[in-house]
């Protein structure tokens, strides 16, 4: 009588478990149900009515403030110089949050400018998205940290929130001394340098802002900083 040795099932079981875990992870992060409108909001005032802005501010959170000065900046050649100028002129505080921070000359320029101000006693806080800054060189992080720049990564992987790894910060915020702010679409990478002169250099817009709304930009930064560190920053 011939006996057939049963094939080992452990590799198959492990493969099924691994596939199930991977499928669950992908479904939780990338295939969530589309959010639906739960309640229709009916406006009570016409667009030209000053009370419309008040109503909108109550609905969305931050109130609308007047007295702001905004300068539109187009493409890296017009965007990065005033940002770096503002950083180099900082006297008290710098708060900087971005999604993309890679390496290259522009990454080095920002790292050096931030580090220089930190060495001179400027309180400098940098918040980088964990995914968007994955390509940054450790040497840039080391340079900034050695100078006293406080750097945090937003939402790194952790077992407690594996189903929310796609929760990223795409904000691009720079606030200097609580006085001047920058926000828009550019990240810190070579692709955003230049003037969109070829497919390897990207077109984008950014804005330089002064006025009361800068405090709201600062508050937006502080919201994520508190989520990451639990610390409340004080000062301008």
mmCIF file of the C-alpha atoms, coordinates in Angstrom:
data_MODEL
# 
_entry.id   MODEL 
# 
loop_
_atom_site.group_PDB 
_atom_site.id 
_atom_site.type_symbol 
_atom_site.label_atom_id 
_atom_site.label_alt_id 
_atom_site.label_comp_id 
_atom_site.label_asym_id 
_atom_site.label_entity_id 
_atom_site.label_seq_id 
_atom_site.pdbx_PDB_ins_code 
_atom_site.Cartn_x 
_atom_site.Cartn_y 
_atom_site.Cartn_z 
_atom_site.occupancy 
_atom_site.B_iso_or_equiv 
_atom_site.pdbx_formal_charge 
_atom_site.auth_seq_id 
_atom_site.auth_comp_id 
_atom_site.auth_asym_id 
_atom_site.auth_atom_id 
_atom_site.pdbx_PDB_model_num 
ATOM 1   C CA . UNK A 1 1   ? 0.000   0.000  0.000   1.00 0.00 ? 1   UNK A CA 1 
ATOM 2   C CA . UNK A 1 2   ? 1.350   3.415  -0.966  1.00 0.00 ? 2   UNK A CA 1 
ATOM 3   C CA . UNK A 1 3   ? 1.057   6.354  1.384   1.00 0.00 ? 3   UNK A CA 1 
ATOM 4   C CA . UNK A 1 4   ? 1.266   9.955  0.195   1.00 0.00 ? 4   UNK A CA 1 
ATOM 5   C CA . UNK A 1 5   ? 2.855   12.395 2.585   1.00 0.00 ? 5   UNK A CA 1 
ATOM 6   C CA . UNK A 1 6   ? 0.472   15.327 3.083   1.00 0.00 ? 6   UNK A CA 1 
ATOM 7   C CA . UNK A 1 7   ? 1.748   18.571 1.690   1.00 0.00 ? 7   UNK A CA 1 
ATOM 8   C CA . UNK A 1 8   ? 2.665   21.145 4.319   1.00 0.00 ? 8   UNK A CA 1 
ATOM 9   C CA . UNK A 1 9   ? -0.144  23.654 4.706   1.00 0.00 ? 9   UNK A CA 1 
ATOM 10  C CA . UNK A 1 10  ? 1.607   26.245 6.859   1.00 0.00 ? 10  UNK A CA 1 
ATOM 11  C CA . UNK A 1 11  ? 3.021   28.289 3.921   1.00 0.00 ? 11  UNK A CA 1 
ATOM 12  C CA . UNK A 1 12  ? -0.410  28.361 2.302   1.00 0.00 ? 12  UNK A CA 1 
ATOM 13  C CA . UNK A 1 13  ? -2.060  29.454 5.542   1.00 0.00 ? 13  UNK A CA 1 
ATOM 14  C CA . UNK A 1 14  ? 0.538   32.181 6.063   1.00 0.00 ? 14  UNK A CA 1 
ATOM 15  C CA . UNK A 1 15  ? 0.053   33.392 2.497   1.00 0.00 ? 15  UNK A CA 1 
ATOM 16  C CA . UNK A 1 16  ? -3.719  33.598 2.980   1.00 0.00 ? 16  UNK A CA 1 
ATOM 17  C CA . UNK A 1 17  ? -3.299  35.495 6.249   1.00 0.00 ? 17  UNK A CA 1 
ATOM 18  C CA . UNK A 1 18  ? -0.810  37.915 4.676   1.00 0.00 ? 18  UNK A CA 1 
ATOM 19  C CA . UNK A 1 19  ? -3.117  38.524 1.722   1.00 0.00 ? 19  UNK A CA 1 
ATOM 20  C CA . UNK A 1 20  ? -6.076  39.122 4.036   1.00 0.00 ? 20  UNK A CA 1 
ATOM 21  C CA . UNK A 1 21  ? -4.127  41.613 6.134   1.00 0.00 ? 21  UNK A CA 1 
ATOM 22  C CA . UNK A 1 22  ? -2.906  43.456 3.034   1.00 0.00 ? 22  UNK A CA 1 
ATOM 23  C CA . UNK A 1 23  ? -6.397  43.567 1.540   1.00 0.00 ? 23  UNK A CA 1 
ATOM 24  C CA . UNK A 1 24  ? -7.859  44.884 4.794   1.00 0.00 ? 24  UNK A CA 1 
ATOM 25  C CA . UNK A 1 25  ? -5.133  47.535 5.012   1.00 0.00 ? 25  UNK A CA 1 
ATOM 26  C CA . UNK A 1 26  ? -5.736  48.721 1.448   1.00 0.00 ? 26  UNK A CA 1 
ATOM 27  C CA . UNK A 1 27  ? -9.496  48.762 1.880   1.00 0.00 ? 27  UNK A CA 1 
ATOM 28  C CA . UNK A 1 28  ? -9.286  50.746 5.113   1.00 0.00 ? 28  UNK A CA 1 
ATOM 29  C CA . UNK A 1 29  ? -6.939  53.356 3.656   1.00 0.00 ? 29  UNK A CA 1 
ATOM 30  C CA . UNK A 1 30  ? -7.966  53.758 0.043   1.00 0.00 ? 30  UNK A CA 1 
ATOM 31  C CA . UNK A 1 31  ? -11.471 52.422 -0.486  1.00 0.00 ? 31  UNK A CA 1 
ATOM 32  C CA . UNK A 1 32  ? -13.506 54.059 2.233   1.00 0.00 ? 32  UNK A CA 1 
ATOM 33  C CA . UNK A 1 33  ? -17.067 55.013 1.504   1.00 0.00 ? 33  UNK A CA 1 
ATOM 34  C CA . UNK A 1 34  ? -17.710 58.386 -0.070  1.00 0.00 ? 34  UNK A CA 1 
ATOM 35  C CA . UNK A 1 35  ? -18.833 60.998 2.415   1.00 0.00 ? 35  UNK A CA 1 
ATOM 36  C CA . UNK A 1 36  ? -22.388 62.114 1.922   1.00 0.00 ? 36  UNK A CA 1 
ATOM 37  C CA . UNK A 1 37  ? -24.143 65.338 2.737   1.00 0.00 ? 37  UNK A CA 1 
ATOM 38  C CA . UNK A 1 38  ? -26.035 64.797 5.966   1.00 0.00 ? 38  UNK A CA 1 
ATOM 39  C CA . UNK A 1 39  ? -27.804 68.124 6.114   1.00 0.00 ? 39  UNK A CA 1 
ATOM 40  C CA . UNK A 1 40  ? -28.517 70.831 3.575   1.00 0.00 ? 40  UNK A CA 1 
ATOM 41  C CA . UNK A 1 41  ? -27.414 74.303 4.634   1.00 0.00 ? 41  UNK A CA 1 
ATOM 42  C CA . UNK A 1 42  ? -29.745 77.072 3.533   1.00 0.00 ? 42  UNK A CA 1 
ATOM 43  C CA . UNK A 1 43  ? -28.332 80.563 3.469   1.00 0.00 ? 43  UNK A CA 1 
ATOM 44  C CA . UNK A 1 44  ? -30.389 83.335 4.988   1.00 0.00 ? 44  UNK A CA 1 
ATOM 45  C CA . UNK A 1 45  ? -28.608 86.281 3.381   1.00 0.00 ? 45  UNK A CA 1 
ATOM 46  C CA . UNK A 1 46  ? -27.662 87.356 -0.136  1.00 0.00 ? 46  UNK A CA 1 
ATOM 47  C CA . UNK A 1 47  ? -24.014 87.190 -1.197  1.00 0.00 ? 47  UNK A CA 1 
ATOM 48  C CA . UNK A 1 48  ? -23.640 90.974 -1.101  1.00 0.00 ? 48  UNK A CA 1 
ATOM 49  C CA . UNK A 1 49  ? -25.074 91.190 2.424   1.00 0.00 ? 49  UNK A CA 1 
ATOM 50  C CA . UNK A 1 50  ? -22.296 91.656 5.049   1.00 0.00 ? 50  UNK A CA 1 
ATOM 51  C CA . UNK A 1 51  ? -24.123 89.184 7.267   1.00 0.00 ? 51  UNK A CA 1 
ATOM 52  C CA . UNK A 1 52  ? -23.459 86.447 4.693   1.00 0.00 ? 52  UNK A CA 1 
ATOM 53  C CA . UNK A 1 53  ? -19.728 86.472 5.544   1.00 0.00 ? 53  UNK A CA 1 
ATOM 54  C CA . UNK A 1 54  ? -20.526 86.422 9.246   1.00 0.00 ? 54  UNK A CA 1 
ATOM 55  C CA . UNK A 1 55  ? -22.786 83.428 8.728   1.00 0.00 ? 55  UNK A CA 1 
ATOM 56  C CA . UNK A 1 56  ? -20.152 81.661 6.620   1.00 0.00 ? 56  UNK A CA 1 
ATOM 57  C CA . UNK A 1 57  ? -17.505 82.294 9.259   1.00 0.00 ? 57  UNK A CA 1 
ATOM 58  C CA . UNK A 1 58  ? -19.671 80.714 11.944  1.00 0.00 ? 58  UNK A CA 1 
ATOM 59  C CA . UNK A 1 59  ? -20.302 77.699 9.697   1.00 0.00 ? 59  UNK A CA 1 
ATOM 60  C CA . UNK A 1 60  ? -16.698 77.096 8.614   1.00 0.00 ? 60  UNK A CA 1 
ATOM 61  C CA . UNK A 1 61  ? -14.850 78.052 11.792  1.00 0.00 ? 61  UNK A CA 1 
ATOM 62  C CA . UNK A 1 62  ? -12.479 81.015 11.347  1.00 0.00 ? 62  UNK A CA 1 
ATOM 63  C CA . UNK A 1 63  ? -14.122 84.383 11.022  1.00 0.00 ? 63  UNK A CA 1 
ATOM 64  C CA . UNK A 1 64  ? -13.519 86.567 7.979   1.00 0.00 ? 64  UNK A CA 1 
ATOM 65  C CA . UNK A 1 65  ? -11.106 89.397 8.721   1.00 0.00 ? 65  UNK A CA 1 
ATOM 66  C CA . UNK A 1 66  ? -10.363 92.522 6.714   1.00 0.00 ? 66  UNK A CA 1 
ATOM 67  C CA . UNK A 1 67  ? -7.255  94.636 6.341   1.00 0.00 ? 67  UNK A CA 1 
ATOM 68  C CA . UNK A 1 68  ? -5.098  91.951 4.722   1.00 0.00 ? 68  UNK A CA 1 
ATOM 69  C CA . UNK A 1 69  ? -2.515  92.500 1.997   1.00 0.00 ? 69  UNK A CA 1 
ATOM 70  C CA . UNK A 1 70  ? -1.941  89.666 -0.451  1.00 0.00 ? 70  UNK A CA 1 
ATOM 71  C CA . UNK A 1 71  ? 0.675   89.281 -3.179  1.00 0.00 ? 71  UNK A CA 1 
ATOM 72  C CA . UNK A 1 72  ? 0.276   86.513 -5.760  1.00 0.00 ? 72  UNK A CA 1 
ATOM 73  C CA . UNK A 1 73  ? 3.493   84.681 -6.668  1.00 0.00 ? 73  UNK A CA 1 
ATOM 74  C CA . UNK A 1 74  ? 3.777   82.492 -9.771  1.00 0.00 ? 74  UNK A CA 1 
ATOM 75  C CA . UNK A 1 75  ? 6.327   79.675 -10.099 1.00 0.00 ? 75  UNK A CA 1 
ATOM 76  C CA . UNK A 1 76  ? 9.482   78.976 -8.157  1.00 0.00 ? 76  UNK A CA 1 
ATOM 77  C CA . UNK A 1 77  ? 11.563  81.908 -9.394  1.00 0.00 ? 77  UNK A CA 1 
ATOM 78  C CA . UNK A 1 78  ? 8.996   84.287 -7.903  1.00 0.00 ? 78  UNK A CA 1 
ATOM 79  C CA . UNK A 1 79  ? 8.011   82.161 -4.895  1.00 0.00 ? 79  UNK A CA 1 
ATOM 80  C CA . UNK A 1 80  ? 11.152  80.885 -3.206  1.00 0.00 ? 80  UNK A CA 1 
ATOM 81  C CA . UNK A 1 81  ? 13.186  84.143 -2.973  1.00 0.00 ? 81  UNK A CA 1 
ATOM 82  C CA . UNK A 1 82  ? 10.605  86.037 -0.848  1.00 0.00 ? 82  UNK A CA 1 
ATOM 83  C CA . UNK A 1 83  ? 10.051  82.960 1.326   1.00 0.00 ? 83  UNK A CA 1 
ATOM 84  C CA . UNK A 1 84  ? 13.772  82.645 1.997   1.00 0.00 ? 84  UNK A CA 1 
ATOM 85  C CA . UNK A 1 85  ? 14.061  86.402 2.520   1.00 0.00 ? 85  UNK A CA 1 
ATOM 86  C CA . UNK A 1 86  ? 11.329  86.264 5.162   1.00 0.00 ? 86  UNK A CA 1 
ATOM 87  C CA . UNK A 1 87  ? 13.025  83.348 6.933   1.00 0.00 ? 87  UNK A CA 1 
ATOM 88  C CA . UNK A 1 88  ? 16.411  85.078 6.937   1.00 0.00 ? 88  UNK A CA 1 
ATOM 89  C CA . UNK A 1 89  ? 14.831  88.200 8.391   1.00 0.00 ? 89  UNK A CA 1 
ATOM 90  C CA . UNK A 1 90  ? 13.034  86.401 11.229  1.00 0.00 ? 90  UNK A CA 1 
ATOM 91  C CA . UNK A 1 91  ? 13.600  87.847 14.693  1.00 0.00 ? 91  UNK A CA 1 
ATOM 92  C CA . UNK A 1 92  ? 11.364  85.798 17.013  1.00 0.00 ? 92  UNK A CA 1 
ATOM 93  C CA . UNK A 1 93  ? 9.571   82.796 15.527  1.00 0.00 ? 93  UNK A CA 1 
ATOM 94  C CA . UNK A 1 94  ? 9.264   80.667 12.401  1.00 0.00 ? 94  UNK A CA 1 
ATOM 95  C CA . UNK A 1 95  ? 6.555   78.054 11.896  1.00 0.00 ? 95  UNK A CA 1 
ATOM 96  C CA . UNK A 1 96  ? 6.766   75.994 8.710   1.00 0.00 ? 96  UNK A CA 1 
ATOM 97  C CA . UNK A 1 97  ? 4.547   73.116 7.580   1.00 0.00 ? 97  UNK A CA 1 
ATOM 98  C CA . UNK A 1 98  ? 4.737   71.362 4.228   1.00 0.00 ? 98  UNK A CA 1 
ATOM 99  C CA . UNK A 1 99  ? 3.796   68.131 2.518   1.00 0.00 ? 99  UNK A CA 1 
ATOM 100 C CA . UNK A 1 100 ? 6.679   67.754 0.047   1.00 0.00 ? 100 UNK A CA 1 
ATOM 101 C CA . UNK A 1 101 ? 10.213  68.368 1.279   1.00 0.00 ? 101 UNK A CA 1 
ATOM 102 C CA . UNK A 1 102 ? 12.786  66.573 -0.816  1.00 0.00 ? 102 UNK A CA 1 
ATOM 103 C CA . UNK A 1 103 ? 16.476  67.217 -1.299  1.00 0.00 ? 103 UNK A CA 1 
ATOM 104 C CA . UNK A 1 104 ? 18.440  69.206 -3.862  1.00 0.00 ? 104 UNK A CA 1 
ATOM 105 C CA . UNK A 1 105 ? 19.608  72.807 -3.886  1.00 0.00 ? 105 UNK A CA 1 
ATOM 106 C CA . UNK A 1 106 ? 16.283  74.313 -2.838  1.00 0.00 ? 106 UNK A CA 1 
ATOM 107 C CA . UNK A 1 107 ? 15.955  71.858 0.036   1.00 0.00 ? 107 UNK A CA 1 
ATOM 108 C CA . UNK A 1 108 ? 19.460  72.789 1.141   1.00 0.00 ? 108 UNK A CA 1 
ATOM 109 C CA . UNK A 1 109 ? 18.678  76.508 0.877   1.00 0.00 ? 109 UNK A CA 1 
ATOM 110 C CA . UNK A 1 110 ? 15.661  76.208 3.170   1.00 0.00 ? 110 UNK A CA 1 
ATOM 111 C CA . UNK A 1 111 ? 17.477  73.955 5.632   1.00 0.00 ? 111 UNK A CA 1 
ATOM 112 C CA . UNK A 1 112 ? 20.421  76.354 5.855   1.00 0.00 ? 112 UNK A CA 1 
ATOM 113 C CA . UNK A 1 113 ? 18.193  79.412 6.260   1.00 0.00 ? 113 UNK A CA 1 
ATOM 114 C CA . UNK A 1 114 ? 16.124  77.780 8.999   1.00 0.00 ? 114 UNK A CA 1 
ATOM 115 C CA . UNK A 1 115 ? 19.224  76.498 10.776  1.00 0.00 ? 115 UNK A CA 1 
ATOM 116 C CA . UNK A 1 116 ? 20.914  79.908 10.661  1.00 0.00 ? 116 UNK A CA 1 
ATOM 117 C CA . UNK A 1 117 ? 17.955  81.615 12.313  1.00 0.00 ? 117 UNK A CA 1 
ATOM 118 C CA . UNK A 1 118 ? 17.653  78.897 14.950  1.00 0.00 ? 118 UNK A CA 1 
ATOM 119 C CA . UNK A 1 119 ? 21.309  79.344 15.864  1.00 0.00 ? 119 UNK A CA 1 
ATOM 120 C CA . UNK A 1 120 ? 20.564  83.026 16.483  1.00 0.00 ? 120 UNK A CA 1 
ATOM 121 C CA . UNK A 1 121 ? 17.812  82.236 18.951  1.00 0.00 ? 121 UNK A CA 1 
ATOM 122 C CA . UNK A 1 122 ? 14.761  82.324 16.690  1.00 0.00 ? 122 UNK A CA 1 
ATOM 123 C CA . UNK A 1 123 ? 12.230  79.716 17.822  1.00 0.00 ? 123 UNK A CA 1 
ATOM 124 C CA . UNK A 1 124 ? 11.905  77.564 14.721  1.00 0.00 ? 124 UNK A CA 1 
ATOM 125 C CA . UNK A 1 125 ? 9.326   74.804 14.368  1.00 0.00 ? 125 UNK A CA 1 
ATOM 126 C CA . UNK A 1 126 ? 9.032   72.628 11.255  1.00 0.00 ? 126 UNK A CA 1 
ATOM 127 C CA . UNK A 1 127 ? 6.285   70.086 10.594  1.00 0.00 ? 127 UNK A CA 1 
ATOM 128 C CA . UNK A 1 128 ? 6.862   67.692 7.685   1.00 0.00 ? 128 UNK A CA 1 
ATOM 129 C CA . UNK A 1 129 ? 4.434   65.111 6.404   1.00 0.00 ? 129 UNK A CA 1 
ATOM 130 C CA . UNK A 1 130 ? 5.863   61.644 6.955   1.00 0.00 ? 130 UNK A CA 1 
ATOM 131 C CA . UNK A 1 131 ? 5.031   60.479 3.417   1.00 0.00 ? 131 UNK A CA 1 
ATOM 132 C CA . UNK A 1 132 ? 5.739   63.718 1.565   1.00 0.00 ? 132 UNK A CA 1 
ATOM 133 C CA . UNK A 1 133 ? 9.151   64.173 3.178   1.00 0.00 ? 133 UNK A CA 1 
ATOM 134 C CA . UNK A 1 134 ? 10.274  60.562 2.728   1.00 0.00 ? 134 UNK A CA 1 
ATOM 135 C CA . UNK A 1 135 ? 12.891  61.616 0.152   1.00 0.00 ? 135 UNK A CA 1 
ATOM 136 C CA . UNK A 1 136 ? 14.573  64.277 2.284   1.00 0.00 ? 136 UNK A CA 1 
ATOM 137 C CA . UNK A 1 137 ? 18.225  63.562 3.032   1.00 0.00 ? 137 UNK A CA 1 
ATOM 138 C CA . UNK A 1 138 ? 19.106  62.867 6.648   1.00 0.00 ? 138 UNK A CA 1 
ATOM 139 C CA . UNK A 1 139 ? 21.913  65.418 6.376   1.00 0.00 ? 139 UNK A CA 1 
ATOM 140 C CA . UNK A 1 140 ? 19.376  68.229 5.989   1.00 0.00 ? 140 UNK A CA 1 
ATOM 141 C CA . UNK A 1 141 ? 17.425  67.070 9.029   1.00 0.00 ? 141 UNK A CA 1 
ATOM 142 C CA . UNK A 1 142 ? 20.643  66.705 11.013  1.00 0.00 ? 142 UNK A CA 1 
ATOM 143 C CA . UNK A 1 143 ? 21.765  70.214 10.048  1.00 0.00 ? 143 UNK A CA 1 
ATOM 144 C CA . UNK A 1 144 ? 18.516  71.767 11.202  1.00 0.00 ? 144 UNK A CA 1 
ATOM 145 C CA . UNK A 1 145 ? 18.225  69.763 14.408  1.00 0.00 ? 145 UNK A CA 1 
ATOM 146 C CA . UNK A 1 146 ? 21.831  70.482 15.366  1.00 0.00 ? 146 UNK A CA 1 
ATOM 147 C CA . UNK A 1 147 ? 21.065  74.194 15.066  1.00 0.00 ? 147 UNK A CA 1 
ATOM 148 C CA . UNK A 1 148 ? 18.028  73.926 17.335  1.00 0.00 ? 148 UNK A CA 1 
ATOM 149 C CA . UNK A 1 149 ? 15.204  73.617 14.808  1.00 0.00 ? 149 UNK A CA 1 
ATOM 150 C CA . UNK A 1 150 ? 12.322  71.623 16.276  1.00 0.00 ? 150 UNK A CA 1 
ATOM 151 C CA . UNK A 1 151 ? 11.286  69.127 13.566  1.00 0.00 ? 151 UNK A CA 1 
ATOM 152 C CA . UNK A 1 152 ? 8.339   66.775 13.727  1.00 0.00 ? 152 UNK A CA 1 
ATOM 153 C CA . UNK A 1 153 ? 6.940   64.284 11.220  1.00 0.00 ? 153 UNK A CA 1 
ATOM 154 C CA . UNK A 1 154 ? 3.180   64.273 10.739  1.00 0.00 ? 154 UNK A CA 1 
ATOM 155 C CA . UNK A 1 155 ? 1.396   60.940 11.171  1.00 0.00 ? 155 UNK A CA 1 
ATOM 156 C CA . UNK A 1 156 ? 4.182   58.341 10.965  1.00 0.00 ? 156 UNK A CA 1 
ATOM 157 C CA . UNK A 1 157 ? 3.047   54.696 10.926  1.00 0.00 ? 157 UNK A CA 1 
ATOM 158 C CA . UNK A 1 158 ? 1.808   53.296 14.224  1.00 0.00 ? 158 UNK A CA 1 
ATOM 159 C CA . UNK A 1 159 ? -0.106  50.140 15.015  1.00 0.00 ? 159 UNK A CA 1 
ATOM 160 C CA . UNK A 1 160 ? -2.934  52.133 16.572  1.00 0.00 ? 160 UNK A CA 1 
ATOM 161 C CA . UNK A 1 161 ? -3.872  53.869 13.320  1.00 0.00 ? 161 UNK A CA 1 
ATOM 162 C CA . UNK A 1 162 ? -2.883  51.523 10.515  1.00 0.00 ? 162 UNK A CA 1 
ATOM 163 C CA . UNK A 1 163 ? -6.320  52.085 9.022   1.00 0.00 ? 163 UNK A CA 1 
ATOM 164 C CA . UNK A 1 164 ? -5.668  55.823 8.726   1.00 0.00 ? 164 UNK A CA 1 
ATOM 165 C CA . UNK A 1 165 ? -2.215  55.963 7.150   1.00 0.00 ? 165 UNK A CA 1 
ATOM 166 C CA . UNK A 1 166 ? -3.667  57.977 4.286   1.00 0.00 ? 166 UNK A CA 1 
ATOM 167 C CA . UNK A 1 167 ? -4.369  60.820 6.724   1.00 0.00 ? 167 UNK A CA 1 
ATOM 168 C CA . UNK A 1 168 ? -1.757  63.269 5.432   1.00 0.00 ? 168 UNK A CA 1 
ATOM 169 C CA . UNK A 1 169 ? -1.160  66.986 5.760   1.00 0.00 ? 169 UNK A CA 1 
ATOM 170 C CA . UNK A 1 170 ? -1.023  68.715 2.396   1.00 0.00 ? 170 UNK A CA 1 
ATOM 171 C CA . UNK A 1 171 ? -0.760  72.155 3.957   1.00 0.00 ? 171 UNK A CA 1 
ATOM 172 C CA . UNK A 1 172 ? 1.981   74.491 2.820   1.00 0.00 ? 172 UNK A CA 1 
ATOM 173 C CA . UNK A 1 173 ? 2.311   77.159 5.500   1.00 0.00 ? 173 UNK A CA 1 
ATOM 174 C CA . UNK A 1 174 ? 5.120   79.491 6.469   1.00 0.00 ? 174 UNK A CA 1 
ATOM 175 C CA . UNK A 1 175 ? 4.617   82.149 9.143   1.00 0.00 ? 175 UNK A CA 1 
ATOM 176 C CA . UNK A 1 176 ? 7.442   84.430 10.261  1.00 0.00 ? 176 UNK A CA 1 
ATOM 177 C CA . UNK A 1 177 ? 7.238   86.440 13.491  1.00 0.00 ? 177 UNK A CA 1 
ATOM 178 C CA . UNK A 1 178 ? 3.445   86.164 13.348  1.00 0.00 ? 178 UNK A CA 1 
ATOM 179 C CA . UNK A 1 179 ? 3.608   89.010 10.852  1.00 0.00 ? 179 UNK A CA 1 
ATOM 180 C CA . UNK A 1 180 ? 4.032   87.620 7.350   1.00 0.00 ? 180 UNK A CA 1 
ATOM 181 C CA . UNK A 1 181 ? 2.676   84.355 5.990   1.00 0.00 ? 181 UNK A CA 1 
ATOM 182 C CA . UNK A 1 182 ? 2.984   82.270 2.841   1.00 0.00 ? 182 UNK A CA 1 
ATOM 183 C CA . UNK A 1 183 ? 0.608   79.612 1.567   1.00 0.00 ? 183 UNK A CA 1 
ATOM 184 C CA . UNK A 1 184 ? -0.245  78.012 -1.748  1.00 0.00 ? 184 UNK A CA 1 
ATOM 185 C CA . UNK A 1 185 ? 0.729   74.993 -3.781  1.00 0.00 ? 185 UNK A CA 1 
ATOM 186 C CA . UNK A 1 186 ? 4.512   74.642 -3.896  1.00 0.00 ? 186 UNK A CA 1 
ATOM 187 C CA . UNK A 1 187 ? 6.554   72.015 -2.131  1.00 0.00 ? 187 UNK A CA 1 
ATOM 188 C CA . UNK A 1 188 ? 10.258  72.117 -1.398  1.00 0.00 ? 188 UNK A CA 1 
ATOM 189 C CA . UNK A 1 189 ? 11.705  70.185 -4.329  1.00 0.00 ? 189 UNK A CA 1 
ATOM 190 C CA . UNK A 1 190 ? 13.712  70.898 -7.508  1.00 0.00 ? 190 UNK A CA 1 
ATOM 191 C CA . UNK A 1 191 ? 10.600  70.368 -9.642  1.00 0.00 ? 191 UNK A CA 1 
ATOM 192 C CA . UNK A 1 192 ? 9.125   73.613 -8.289  1.00 0.00 ? 192 UNK A CA 1 
ATOM 193 C CA . UNK A 1 193 ? 12.196  75.722 -9.040  1.00 0.00 ? 193 UNK A CA 1 
ATOM 194 C CA . UNK A 1 194 ? 12.540  77.796 -12.195 1.00 0.00 ? 194 UNK A CA 1 
ATOM 195 C CA . UNK A 1 195 ? 9.645   79.196 -14.183 1.00 0.00 ? 195 UNK A CA 1 
ATOM 196 C CA . UNK A 1 196 ? 7.833   76.120 -15.527 1.00 0.00 ? 196 UNK A CA 1 
ATOM 197 C CA . UNK A 1 197 ? 10.178  76.249 -18.498 1.00 0.00 ? 197 UNK A CA 1 
ATOM 198 C CA . UNK A 1 198 ? 9.886   72.525 -19.279 1.00 0.00 ? 198 UNK A CA 1 
ATOM 199 C CA . UNK A 1 199 ? 7.964   69.417 -18.158 1.00 0.00 ? 199 UNK A CA 1 
ATOM 200 C CA . UNK A 1 200 ? 10.505  68.809 -15.391 1.00 0.00 ? 200 UNK A CA 1 
ATOM 201 C CA . UNK A 1 201 ? 9.731   72.165 -13.746 1.00 0.00 ? 201 UNK A CA 1 
ATOM 202 C CA . UNK A 1 202 ? 6.216   72.637 -12.487 1.00 0.00 ? 202 UNK A CA 1 
ATOM 203 C CA . UNK A 1 203 ? 3.844   75.584 -12.641 1.00 0.00 ? 203 UNK A CA 1 
ATOM 204 C CA . UNK A 1 204 ? 2.304   76.579 -9.308  1.00 0.00 ? 204 UNK A CA 1 
ATOM 205 C CA . UNK A 1 205 ? 1.018   79.531 -7.325  1.00 0.00 ? 205 UNK A CA 1 
ATOM 206 C CA . UNK A 1 206 ? 1.759   80.808 -3.852  1.00 0.00 ? 206 UNK A CA 1 
ATOM 207 C CA . UNK A 1 207 ? 0.703   83.880 -1.885  1.00 0.00 ? 207 UNK A CA 1 
ATOM 208 C CA . UNK A 1 208 ? 2.513   86.248 0.441   1.00 0.00 ? 208 UNK A CA 1 
ATOM 209 C CA . UNK A 1 209 ? 0.137   87.583 3.079   1.00 0.00 ? 209 UNK A CA 1 
ATOM 210 C CA . UNK A 1 210 ? 0.237   90.272 5.741   1.00 0.00 ? 210 UNK A CA 1 
ATOM 211 C CA . UNK A 1 211 ? -2.520  91.349 8.083   1.00 0.00 ? 211 UNK A CA 1 
ATOM 212 C CA . UNK A 1 212 ? -4.882  89.792 10.635  1.00 0.00 ? 212 UNK A CA 1 
ATOM 213 C CA . UNK A 1 213 ? -5.352  86.582 8.643   1.00 0.00 ? 213 UNK A CA 1 
ATOM 214 C CA . UNK A 1 214 ? -1.723  85.622 9.357   1.00 0.00 ? 214 UNK A CA 1 
ATOM 215 C CA . UNK A 1 215 ? -2.775  84.814 12.923  1.00 0.00 ? 215 UNK A CA 1 
ATOM 216 C CA . UNK A 1 216 ? -5.280  82.349 11.488  1.00 0.00 ? 216 UNK A CA 1 
ATOM 217 C CA . UNK A 1 217 ? -2.543  80.719 9.401   1.00 0.00 ? 217 UNK A CA 1 
ATOM 218 C CA . UNK A 1 218 ? -0.518  80.404 12.592  1.00 0.00 ? 218 UNK A CA 1 
ATOM 219 C CA . UNK A 1 219 ? -3.481  78.794 14.343  1.00 0.00 ? 219 UNK A CA 1 
ATOM 220 C CA . UNK A 1 220 ? -3.822  76.248 11.528  1.00 0.00 ? 220 UNK A CA 1 
ATOM 221 C CA . UNK A 1 221 ? -0.173  75.266 12.001  1.00 0.00 ? 221 UNK A CA 1 
ATOM 222 C CA . UNK A 1 222 ? -0.625  75.016 15.761  1.00 0.00 ? 222 UNK A CA 1 
ATOM 223 C CA . UNK A 1 223 ? -3.580  72.668 15.286  1.00 0.00 ? 223 UNK A CA 1 
ATOM 224 C CA . UNK A 1 224 ? -1.424  69.982 13.666  1.00 0.00 ? 224 UNK A CA 1 
ATOM 225 C CA . UNK A 1 225 ? 1.557   70.701 15.935  1.00 0.00 ? 225 UNK A CA 1 
ATOM 226 C CA . UNK A 1 226 ? -0.598  69.988 18.978  1.00 0.00 ? 226 UNK A CA 1 
ATOM 227 C CA . UNK A 1 227 ? -1.904  66.788 17.371  1.00 0.00 ? 227 UNK A CA 1 
ATOM 228 C CA . UNK A 1 228 ? 1.649   65.556 16.804  1.00 0.00 ? 228 UNK A CA 1 
ATOM 229 C CA . UNK A 1 229 ? 3.390   66.729 19.982  1.00 0.00 ? 229 UNK A CA 1 
ATOM 230 C CA . UNK A 1 230 ? 0.711   67.650 22.497  1.00 0.00 ? 230 UNK A CA 1 
ATOM 231 C CA . UNK A 1 231 ? 2.566   70.936 23.041  1.00 0.00 ? 231 UNK A CA 1 
ATOM 232 C CA . UNK A 1 232 ? 1.043   74.400 22.772  1.00 0.00 ? 232 UNK A CA 1 
ATOM 233 C CA . UNK A 1 233 ? 3.403   76.981 21.287  1.00 0.00 ? 233 UNK A CA 1 
ATOM 234 C CA . UNK A 1 234 ? 3.367   80.528 22.613  1.00 0.00 ? 234 UNK A CA 1 
ATOM 235 C CA . UNK A 1 235 ? 4.541   83.803 21.144  1.00 0.00 ? 235 UNK A CA 1 
ATOM 236 C CA . UNK A 1 236 ? 4.024   85.579 17.829  1.00 0.00 ? 236 UNK A CA 1 
# 
